[in-house]
Amino acid sequence: MNILIVGANGQIAREAIDLYLENTDFNLTLFLRNSSRLASLESDRVKVVEGDVTNLSNLVEATKGMDVVYLNLAGPVEEGTKNAIAAMKENGVDNVILITTLGIYDEVPGEFGVWNNANIGPYFGPYRAAADALEASGLSYTVLRPAWLTNKDEIDYETTEKNEPFKGTEVSRKSVADLVVKASQDRAKYHNKNLGVDKPGTDGPKPSWY
């Protein structure tokens, strides 16, 4: 299987790269703005490609021959997602995974929801628009909405559906990466899923480090 990771130098993506290489036999194409950052990962299973998500032709070229596209975007999230959708359709690629953020559906309850909205509410618009675009695309998508992220070396998470109240306040990047890998391994199970992701037992008014 061929996986395109867009925004491959992101922290969750870097965790996912390690998990893909350790736990699958998939081939990876790493798409990022500065290819030198990941050049050391080049191998018989890893190809590093320089490109910009705001450049549709870059994504059209990168998505050729792919089975799954994993979008790990920052900055132009909405534009990058819409360009990826167009590129995938041009090349007949059907499966896509997108990382967004908690709160885009006002699904975070209670005191933590108020705190979360106050801290990252201005970022919701582009992530919501990206998720909406995927859901309307006709592609087989998985949208992940992680809680506040930690760098803990652990895989420990639970999920909630789009129409359910979000649980917990935090989750490790490695946990989110593990779910990305699982979603690409079992496309039927994660077909058109939109999932909140948190570490069990982390409920509270805000993440533990605040």
Secondary structure, 3 states (H helix, E strand, C coil): CEEEEECCCCHHHHHHHHHHHHHCCCEEEEEECCHHHHHHHCCCCEEEEECCCCCHHHHHHHHCCCCEEEECCCCCHHHHHHHHHHHHHHHCCCEEEEECCCCCCCCCCHHHHHHHHHHHHHHHHHHHHHHHHHHCCCCEEEEEEECEEECCCCCCCEEEECCCCCCCCEEEHHHHHHHHHHHHHCCCCCCCEEEEEECCCCCCCCCCCC
